[in-house]
Amino acid sequence: MLTAQTSEVDHWESVVFPGDTWRYFTATSSGPGEGWHDPLFDDAVWPQANGGFGYGDNDDVTDIGGSPNPLSVAVRTRFVISDTAQIELAALHIDFDDGFVAWINGVEVARSNLGMPGDFPAWDTPATDHEAVMYNGSNPPYFIISPALLKSCLVNGENILAIQVNNANSTSSDMTCIPFMSVGLRTAGSFYRSVPYWFTEPYMGFTSSQLPLVIIETNGQTIFADYKIMADLKVVDNGKGEVNRLTDEPNGYSGKIGIEYRGSSSMMFPKKNFGFETRTITGADSAVTLLGMPVESDWTLHGPYSDKSLMRNYLAYHLARAMGHYAPRTKFCEMFLNSQYQGVYVLIEKIKRDSNRVAIARLDTADVMGDDLTGGYIIKIDRSADGSYSDGWFSPYDGTGSDNSGPFFSWHYPKWENILPVQMNYIRNRITRFEDALYGTQYRDPFIGYRNYIDVSSFIDFFLLVEISKNTDGYRLSTFLHKDRDDRNRLIRMGPIWDYNLGFGNADYLEAFNTYGWNYSVSADGWGTPFWWDRLLSDPFFANQLHCRWHSLRTSFLTDEYMENLIDAVVDTLGAAVDRNFIQWPVHGSYIWPNPYVGNNYAEDIRYMKDWVIDRLHWMDEHMPGTCVVGIDDPSVLPSFVVLARPNPSKGQINLEIQQPVPGVVNVHVTDLSGRSVYHQAIDCESRTEKSIPLPQGVYIVGASNGTAVRNLKVIVR
């Protein structure tokens, strides 16, 4: 358990720069030699040059590219320490592509994306993919070297810093090794060199927080992006309004987890996102409650970095739940990784089939026919997880992407490595039938059109959430839909929503920064929006329902005042943790991809987001499609259009009574509970018409439409 995070550092100075003189060895067919990272290794035959080293990023003083490009590079430099007793801490900042290990005098001091702690990776060991960041204007990630580790390796006089950087594969077009090393000195005065202009002191002044504390210790292991390592998690949560200290006993959780990096574009940031599962000591999944959320084993830790409000995901999930839908629950916390403060994080439920999350039926390997086959399923619209495109299928219909490709649907539940071919085919065919109906000429028909396949209200609310936030990925990436078993709910539902850190005015591309314009109609580069939304909005039924739902939300909780107060409430919840976060990650005043606005402090970023949200709501007020008659819950249903079944239950047939204000054709459609059509007829009806339909014993859904109004009712035949 951490006892405190205190430091006796007076100031920082640098002892190693990339522009210093380095000896280096490029490995294309063999390694640098045994013991090359030890201080006594003779590197005199190695070439000598100034760093950084690499190829492909236009940030390398010494270009080591060639034909072939080296798979790895080993570099060594000397630095002198006058008095180790003056040094409290050290920090290695290194911009790297793809993975590295660093040693001081033969002792490992830092590692990322390459091998396991303590091993000496071969020259051709593939690293986990990692992109350099300095060429993009970002600061390099850093690794704290603790006093205990410094004591084991640092000496008075000459020291050797040795670093090995490996590429992810032989075809990679870039490699980077740009290292800096700085030391925290206990005494005043000038002993070495000034730190880089971008250097900020690692935050070491934490004592307590009003937020829960999440403390992770990897026990010397490197965290990877493609598989989980075993680590220890401790949670301190003394309850709302109470103070949480590092000296407190872990009362929220104390046990094992499997942890990995997660994310796509966010992997470039030094503040990482994590996925983890709570485990037993033997490594088995162990469902627990964390920070008051329902019991489960799978979680994510989101570290807002480019989202300088720290709350965009929180806001989106809160709004979705307020609208009556499941969205991942969230809890703010402050996080420590291997004794180093990491700032404000958001603990989030991972999207998963569960009675407390996506509450659909369990689908097992035995569920291969009948109702059992029909659910439940969770489908994700996104890129292929591994680039193979074997984990899903492409829509047969063009999207709005520049290449007109349709969306890619992947199996999220069951996982694609577990789902059976018959189950794959079922859900693929079900979604394709929805797309066929929506694309077809009779798509507006309530019985044979798209409404026969989807839960319209979930599509409406999903549309509104994406458009309120103008989430640039909202329709085309990180987008989920799900379907339950037919005997529970036969309709496809949109959601849950996921990944809104680029929403609410936080993306400088695809028009997402503008408070005007519809997000669904923007043409994306490659990954386009499904054709669905333009088609749905062209149906007066959908547009009118949408308009009425918008009116209801804007006159209840989604008011300007509500949104301002919600944001203020989150700021109050975060409290002083905001200051600590931005000492650790000083991003204010700097462009962090893809910020359209760069504020100089937290207050400016919050004011920008508030103004953006209010302006966006007002634009949507003025441009919402459809019409709505206040006082009628369903604007497509005329009060005088009535469809009755008398008696109900009945024997051998259903007896319908249809009443409407003007004579005309009424389409009657009867389905069983599996969705199979058993009767469909266009009936010429007077103001009052009776119709008997012979049917075998069972339970049925009767739908009737006169072109402008729809009625549905359940009937029982004995």
Phi, psi and omega in degrees: 000135174298137177264330178185167173236081182244159182213142177260023182287127174274316178196171182244144172222159183257142179244343179223134174235154177298331181282000175293173177278128182234148165264142184216155179225122178262128186257112176245335180219350179202165183274178185282351179115157182297135174066025185294338181273356179280152183295332183272358179297136180272106181257017186297334182275350178286150174298156182238136181197171173271144175273178357286171183242147176154192175203142169104343185251005181058029180229017187250119177294318178248112182275117181255012177292155180192200179228096007275165172292144178294145176281336179205164175224138174248129182231148180221140173217157180255142173217153187248133174248125183280325182204105182296335181294340179279348190260122179268316183218167170219155179224127173260112170265129180214127172268122188219155176207104019242323181220156183212161167226140180236141178231143167248118181052041176085357180258126180295130181238344180197152181198147173202132171064022182210105173069188181252151181307134177092343179271168179244096186299141177295162183298335183250018175290123179293136174269160170288138186301132178208130183267138172296157187234338187294326179295342180264004179092004181262160177279147182289151175295156181231160183226118180285134175253113190290162176303320180296319180290320177299320181298331182277348187227330187276138180231157171292138182097216187280135176233158179243123170259119180242135182225135173244126176244126178248148177272164182287327181197171186286346182260003182298142182263002181215153175207145182214137171216099182232093186258147172228143174227131182231155181235143175267118186262140180283337187242157177285167179114172181246122184240329186231241182232158179294147179288160176303156184299333184271355186293134171231143182294132173303136184289123183230015187255019184290135174235315182200169183209153171276352175265154173300156180250131176245118189238119184241134178233120182269358177056045176085357182274153174273138174275137182244170182262352188237356171202158186269139172255154176284134179214177179250137178237133172233138180236127175252117182216096183273004176103163182301132178084353180263158180269139178247127184240154177294337180279350180288149174291143179292111182250356179263332176179145173210105183179194185273151171220158164255126188230146176211162170288150174222159179122170179243272179295333182291347179295342179286343185276147177292332175273110190269159168260149184229146166246140178210158174233137176286139188225162168280174180294339178272355178100359178283150176302141179223110182285129181219169170262135177236129177050039175082001180274156184303155184300130173194176180245344186252129186216164171230149173244109181265123178254094182301128181232296175289335174278092186282353172282339182071005192226007187297317176298317179303313183300314183296314181294322177299314181296319180299316179293323178296334178276358174100014183246156171289132168220152182307133175287152185224149173217129175286148177205171169246138191242145173235135176235117181052049176074359181256130179298133182246352176101195181282130175234165175239117173281126188229140173294135174284144179291121189202148173290121182191151181297337178258001179236249176276101192274071176247169182295148174288139179243117183252174181292342178277350185272087188233005179203163178060207179301328182302326182286341193277357178172168001261162181225145168237126182242142180241133172266116185188187170288160172298138185298323182240009179081359183273338183062018173272355183265018179176208182208155175271141173298143176286356184250139181297145172257198182265007181295161183296335177262007178063013180290146176283172179292157175257122179261129177238153180279116179262317171219127351298158178301149188294337177280349181251335186293140181277153179305320180294326177287319174305311184295321182299305186288328175297314180295323181296315180291322179294323177296322174299314180295320177300314181295320181290326180280339186288168184290336180257032185297337181279346181296130185291346186250325179249356177271197187296333184294344177286350187240338188234155170277102188301319184297324179291325177293321179297311182292324176298315177304314183294321180294318178295319184284324176303315183273342188050045179296116187295337178263000197302326181259337195246340179220154180049040183245129185244150167219158184214158179220132178273176173293146188303323183286354175254317177189114186274357187265147175283133180243143173281150175104177002288159176287157184202140167067077183245022181291343176261011178269184177054046174080030183240035174215133184261024180221166180052036174062013184290342181278342180280139176277357178247161178091150180272134182290326185295335186268357182287133179276117183268165180270100176090298185260095187266169177284139174304153182293350191307315197289320177296322180292315179300317183291343177277355175267118181304326179301309181296314182298319180292319176299318178300314183297318180293321178296319178298315179300318180297316181293318184289340179258005177242261186264342186268046178274166176303316183296319180299315183294318178298315181293324178297314179297317179299322180296323178292318177303317178296320179298318181291322175055224184290348177299332177301313181297316180296320180301316185274351165286318179291320182235083186281077185263351180293142183083359181237144174284122172242122183311134357249053185302126170274345181226137179239105177272160181271348179200175184296319181300321179292321179294322178292318179297320177300313183294318177302310181300318181298312183298314181296316178299322180294315179300319181293321178296318180295326175304318186279340190237012181295128179294165175079182178225161181215132175262112182298133180105345175251117184300317180243104187292346179273353183257117176280132183304332184271001176267112188233136174232121182237151173242118184223125351283170178213106012287160176231176184242118174079349181194165171250142182244110184261142169241122183246127177237134177208154186289332183231130178303149180169181183281134174240124176275123178248130183226126180243131176233154170277182186288346176274355182094359181286130180286130179243349180196135177208121181207141171270121188245129173285116186244140171275193178299329174221124184223141174247144182215128176254136182233108179295134180210148175289170181302137179161183177245134188226158172249123178256127174240142180222138180221135176254018178102327179237346182227151183229138172229141176229141176208153177265136179230154181237130177246127180256000000 
